[in-house]
Amino acid sequence: MASKRVGGIVIVKSNGHQYQAKGSFTYRLSVPKKEAVIGSDSVHGYKETPVVGFIEGSITDSKELNLEALQKTTGATVTLNLANGKTIGCKDAYYAADGDGTTEEGEIQFRFEGETEEI
């Protein structure tokens, strides 16, 4: 069996600026959610509901990081390069985290929402 890396190092960028990614990132593609349509006699089929795609995790704060500019970001192109070679892209994205930071390890919440796809 060949050894294949499936997790670990990620790279996260917004409008070409690379952030210092920390820990685990989460993402969701903008693929409509399917839900059953159930009648009194049987399942009639399904409906699709739009979902918002996102890329979220934590980044390291630094002296050079402008927190206010980060939190005001709209219309961004955000990419998340995964350890397995895939890239998740989020276009026309806006910053959607609460903006909370921690002092122990200098973490800042990172969440962008928008149209997300595997690219």
C-alpha positions, 0 to 999 in steps of 0.5 A: 500500500502506498503512503498517501498524505491525507491531513496535516499542513494547510495553506489559507489565502485571501486575495493572495495574502497568505495567513498563518493557519493554525490547527484544523480548518473546516469547510463546506461546499456550496452544494444544495442540500437535498431533503425528502418531501414526504406525503401521507402515503410515501416519499414523493421525492426531494427538494433542494435548499441552497446552503452557504459555503464557508472556510473557517479555522484559526490564524495566528495574530501578528503585528502586521495583521490588520484586524479591522481590515480583515473583519471588514473584508468583502468580495474576497477570493479565499483559497484553502490548500489541503494536504491531500492536494485539493484546493477549496475556493470561496469567491465573492466571500465576506468575513463572517467570524465574530472576530474573537481573539485569544492571548495565550497563542495569539489566535484569531477566528477566521471564517469566510462565507460565499460561493465555495467549490473544489477547484 
